Amino acid sequence: MGHDVYRTLRISQKDGVAHVTIDNPPVNVLSVAVITDVRRLLTSLADDGTVHVIVFDSADPDFFLAHVDMTATPEALAGLMADLPDGVNVFQAVGEQLRRQPQVTIVKLAGKARGGGAEFVVVADMAFAAIGKAGLGHIEALMGIVPGGGATQYLTERVGRNRALEIVLGADLMDAETAERYGWVNRAVPADQLDEFVDRLAGNIAALPGGVVAAVKRAIVLRDHSGGLAWENETWAGLVFRPATAQLMSAGLANGAQTRDGEQDLEGLFRNLAG
């Protein structure tokens, strides 16, 4: 596999497991380049019978995926928009592709994941979070919008409507133990045991007899979220282009929301701007 062609991913393969490390400094923003690389990689692996499990982690110890790149222009997104499945936007397309990947997909969450980064986590088949280091959150409501990458559907399926409302409208950063209790991740694992735990699980799955993974993934049926995704996209688009939303997002960028220090206080920044 020609994995050297990816700008933002570092990939290795061993014993049926593809290890994918997201590397997009300074804070692993979910940029056009990352989305493009992830979609291309998933497409290339879909027919690869030598890979049974895909494990995603981050080169940055503090951030898995910080958030969607708020500086992305329509021109930059044009290439991705030209190849979208019916009824989904650019960001939803990543989630739908990941959900339907024939391999088992696992997120090793050792840092923070907000907004689009949190949506990436929730659509993987499994996610395991490091205690004391991992964090999950949605801050879109503070920006005057709703999540636009499928969170309203996938998160509700995982944690239930009441907790999804708390997560989206409360806009707090959730620690690993709470995320486990809510069902957002499979388990909260001691940080110094996360690598060993995920590697052992991925290896055990990859070593199963041929056809077992595919059969189980077919038998545990995915819900069809097409109607909800269409509603989410329509609502997101209606809010994101409002003048008030544009002012909030511009103010956030001007105050350093894309910098490393700014991302560490992104929640507080937008709370102050929205208040």
Secondary structure, 3 states (H helix, E strand, C coil): CCHHHCCCEEEEEECCEEEEEECCCCCCCECHHHHHHHHHHHHHHHCCCCCCEEEEEECCCCEEECCECCCCCHHHHHHHHCCCCCCCCHHHHHHHHHHCCCCEEEEEECCEEECHHHHHHHHCCEEEEEECCCEEECCHHHHCCCCCCCHHHHHHHHHCHHHHHHHHHHCCCEEHHHHHHHCCCCEEEEHHHHHHHHHHHHHHHHCCCCCHHHHHHHHCCCCCCHHHHHHHHHHHHHHHCCHHHHHHHHHHHHCCCCCHHHHHCHHHHHHHHHC
